[in-house]
């Protein structure tokens, strides 16, 4: 069957019967074709309606999926924000810990330097004290040595008159001992 056009449905295009109405065979043919076309249109409308409902369902599913993806994206963005915030916080804490450690180390170094200064000053005082004591001992040693030399010289002077009485060997022996004492005292002074 050929499709019905809107022009054919116009009442002026139908042939007229002899008695004042339309001709039956043309009218029936037109109505059949119109019914056929109407069924086709209704069928296509039903298909389009079903397709539209299916597309509507697909749109709903896609909208639901979009909402879910948006929620996931928001969650991921929240996590990324939280990670970035945690990273910044961790970096800040590490920087503060480094600075605190640096301050502590600087304080410990300062304290160690102060203690080293005190120990150095104390060591210098002890060194000066020991140096003074050594000088004092050297002076005392020299004085005692001189006193011993004078004593031995006076003792020798007392013994020499008795050498005339025959004790020349005693006199020689005492002189050797005095010279030995004198030379060992000189060596000791040279070592100091």
Secondary structure, DSSP 8 states (H G I E B T S, - for coil): -----HHHHSGGGS-B-TTSSB-HHHHHHHHHHHHHHHHHHHHHHHHHHHHHHHHHHHHHHHHHHHHHHHHHHHHHHHHHHHHHHHHHHHHHHHHHHHHHHHHHHHHHHHHHHHHHHHHHHHHHHHHHHHHHHHHHHHHHHHHHHHHHHHHHHHHHHHHHHHHTTT-HHHHHHHHHHHHHHHHHHHHHHHH-
